[in-house]
C-alpha cells in the first residue's frame, strides 16, 4: 500500500518535471525565433514586444487554472509571471514569423544600401575531450557587414569569406526587401 503510493508520487513528480523542462525549452525556442526574425525585420523592436506583452497580460485569466496546476502554486506571483514570459515569447515569434513568411510577392523590390562597417567576430568550435566533456576548441572567424538602408535603418548582414574580401566600405549593394503580412518591411535573402 505504502510502496504503491510512493510509486504514484514519483510518477507524478516525473511528469511534472518533464512538463517544466518542455515549457522552458519552448520559451527559449520562442525567444530565439523572435530574435532571429527581428534582426531581418525593419521595425523598432519595442513596438511588437510591448504589444505582445500586453496580449500576454490580458490572456492570463484564460490560462490561470492551467498555470496554477503546472507551477504548483495556487496563489502568488509565479503562475502569472510564467505565463507572461512564455506567452510574450510565443506571440513575438508568431508575429515575426508570420510577417516574414507571408511577404507579398508584389511588394518585393531591391533597395540600395551603403556598407557602413565591415567587421569580424572570433568564435570557437567545441572540442570533445571525453565522455560528456567539451572544451573550447580552435577559433574561427565569422564575417559581417553593417549596411545603412534608406529610412535610417542599420542592419548587420552575415557574409562568407569571399564576399567579405570583395566588399569595401562605402560600396552600394542591392538588398531585396518586401512588405510582410503585418505591413512591416522584411529583408529577404
C-alpha positions as CSV (number, residue, x, y, z in Angstrom):
1,X,0.0,0.0,0.0
2,X,2.7,2.5,1.0
3,X,5.0,1.4,-1.8
4,X,2.4,2.0,-4.5
5,X,1.7,5.5,-3.1
6,X,5.4,6.3,-3.4
7,X,5.4,5.0,-7.0
8,X,2.4,7.1,-7.9
9,X,4.0,10.1,-6.3
10,X,7.3,9.5,-8.2
11,X,5.4,9.2,-11.5
12,X,3.6,12.5,-10.9
13,X,6.9,14.2,-10.0
14,X,8.5,12.9,-13.2
15,X,5.6,14.1,-15.3
16,X,5.7,17.5,-13.6
17,X,9.5,17.7,-14.2
18,X,9.1,16.8,-17.9
19,X,6.4,19.5,-18.2
20,X,8.6,22.1,-16.7
21,X,11.5,21.2,-18.9
22,X,9.3,21.3,-22.1
23,X,8.0,24.7,-21.1
24,X,11.5,26.1,-20.5
25,X,12.7,24.7,-23.9
26,X,9.6,26.1,-25.7
27,X,10.3,29.5,-24.1
28,X,13.9,29.5,-25.2
29,X,13.0,28.4,-28.7
30,X,10.3,31.1,-29.0
31,X,12.6,33.9,-27.9
32,X,15.3,32.6,-30.2
33,X,13.0,32.6,-33.2
34,X,11.7,36.0,-32.3
35,X,15.2,37.4,-32.1
36,X,16.2,35.8,-35.4
37,X,13.3,37.2,-37.3
38,X,13.5,40.6,-35.6
39,X,17.1,41.1,-37.0
40,X,15.8,41.0,-40.5
41,X,12.6,43.0,-39.9
42,X,12.8,46.8,-40.4
43,X,10.9,47.9,-37.3
44,X,11.8,49.2,-33.8
45,X,11.6,46.0,-31.7
46,X,10.0,47.8,-28.8
47,X,6.6,48.2,-30.5
48,X,5.9,44.5,-31.2
49,X,7.5,43.5,-27.9
50,X,5.2,45.8,-25.9
51,X,2.1,44.7,-27.9
52,X,2.9,41.0,-27.3
53,X,3.5,41.7,-23.6
54,X,0.1,43.4,-23.4
55,X,-1.5,40.5,-25.2
56,X,0.2,38.1,-22.7
57,X,-1.0,40.0,-19.7
58,X,-4.6,40.2,-21.0
59,X,-4.7,36.5,-21.9
60,X,-3.6,35.3,-18.4
61,X,-7.1,34.8,-17.0
62,X,-7.8,32.3,-19.7
63,X,-4.8,30.2,-18.7
64,X,-4.7,30.8,-15.0
65,X,-6.0,27.4,-13.9
66,X,-3.5,25.6,-16.2
67,X,-0.6,27.6,-14.9
68,X,-1.5,27.1,-11.2
69,X,-1.6,23.4,-11.9
70,X,1.7,23.4,-13.8
71,X,3.6,25.6,-11.5
72,X,2.1,24.1,-8.4
73,X,1.3,27.4,-6.7
74,X,-2.3,28.3,-6.1
75,X,-1.6,32.0,-5.2
76,X,1.3,34.3,-5.7
77,X,3.2,35.9,-8.5
78,X,4.8,32.8,-10.0
79,X,1.9,31.5,-12.3
80,X,1.2,34.9,-13.9
81,X,5.0,35.5,-14.4
82,X,5.5,32.2,-16.1
83,X,2.5,32.8,-18.4
84,X,3.6,36.3,-19.3
85,X,7.2,35.2,-20.1
86,X,6.1,32.2,-22.2
87,X,3.1,33.9,-23.9
88,X,5.2,37.0,-24.8
89,X,7.9,34.9,-26.4
90,X,5.4,32.8,-28.4
91,X,3.4,35.8,-29.5
92,X,6.6,37.6,-30.7
93,X,7.8,34.5,-32.5
94,X,4.5,34.1,-34.2
95,X,4.2,37.8,-35.1
96,X,7.7,38.0,-36.7
97,X,7.4,34.5,-38.4
98,X,4.1,35.3,-39.9
99,X,5.2,38.7,-41.1
100,X,8.3,37.1,-42.7
101,X,6.6,34.0,-44.3
102,X,3.8,35.9,-45.9
103,X,5.7,38.6,-47.7
104,X,3.6,39.7,-50.7
105,X,5.3,39.0,-54.0
106,X,4.1,42.2,-55.5
107,X,5.9,44.3,-52.8
108,X,9.3,42.7,-53.3
109,X,11.8,45.3,-54.5
110,X,15.5,46.0,-54.1
111,X,16.8,48.8,-52.1
112,X,20.3,50.2,-52.4
113,X,22.2,50.0,-49.1
114,X,25.6,51.5,-48.3
115,X,28.2,49.4,-46.5
116,X,28.9,51.3,-43.3
117,X,31.2,48.9,-41.5
118,X,32.9,45.6,-42.1
119,X,33.9,43.5,-39.1
120,X,34.7,40.0,-37.9
121,X,33.9,38.1,-34.8
122,X,36.0,35.3,-33.4
123,X,34.1,32.2,-32.3
124,X,35.4,28.9,-31.0
125,X,34.5,25.4,-32.0
126,X,33.7,23.0,-29.3
127,X,36.1,20.1,-28.9
128,X,35.1,16.8,-27.3
129,X,37.8,15.6,-24.9
130,X,35.9,12.9,-23.1
131,X,32.6,11.4,-22.4
132,X,30.2,14.3,-21.6
133,X,33.1,16.7,-21.5
134,X,33.7,19.5,-24.0
135,X,36.2,22.4,-24.0
136,X,36.8,25.4,-26.1
137,X,38.4,24.3,-29.4
138,X,40.0,26.1,-32.3
139,X,39.0,29.7,-33.2
140,X,37.3,30.7,-36.4
141,X,36.1,34.0,-37.8
142,X,32.6,35.0,-38.7
143,X,32.3,37.9,-41.2
144,X,29.7,40.6,-41.1
145,X,28.9,43.9,-42.8
146,X,26.7,46.6,-41.4
147,X,24.6,48.3,-44.1
148,X,22.6,51.5,-43.9
149,X,19.3,51.3,-45.6
150,X,17.1,54.2,-46.8
151,X,15.0,55.3,-43.9
152,X,17.9,55.3,-41.4
153,X,17.9,51.5,-40.7
154,X,21.2,49.9,-40.0
155,X,21.3,46.1,-40.1
156,X,24.2,43.6,-39.8
157,X,24.4,41.0,-42.6
158,X,26.3,37.8,-42.4
159,X,28.9,37.2,-45.2
160,X,31.1,34.4,-46.4
161,X,34.9,34.9,-46.6
162,X,35.0,35.6,-50.4
163,X,32.2,38.2,-50.3
164,X,33.8,39.9,-47.2
165,X,37.1,40.2,-49.1
166,X,35.4,41.7,-52.2
167,X,33.3,44.2,-50.2
168,X,34.7,47.7,-49.3
169,X,33.4,50.5,-47.0
170,X,31.1,52.8,-49.0
171,X,30.1,50.2,-51.5
172,X,26.5,50.2,-52.6
173,X,24.7,46.8,-52.6
174,X,21.2,45.7,-53.6
175,X,19.1,44.2,-50.8
176,X,15.8,42.6,-51.5
177,X,13.0,44.0,-49.3
178,X,9.3,43.2,-49.2
179,X,6.3,44.1,-47.1
180,X,5.2,41.4,-44.7
181,X,1.8,40.2,-43.6
182,X,1.5,42.9,-40.9
183,X,2.9,45.7,-43.1
184,X,6.4,45.6,-41.8
185,X,9.4,45.6,-44.2
186,X,11.5,42.4,-44.2
187,X,14.9,41.7,-45.7
188,X,14.5,38.7,-47.9
189,X,17.8,37.0,-48.7
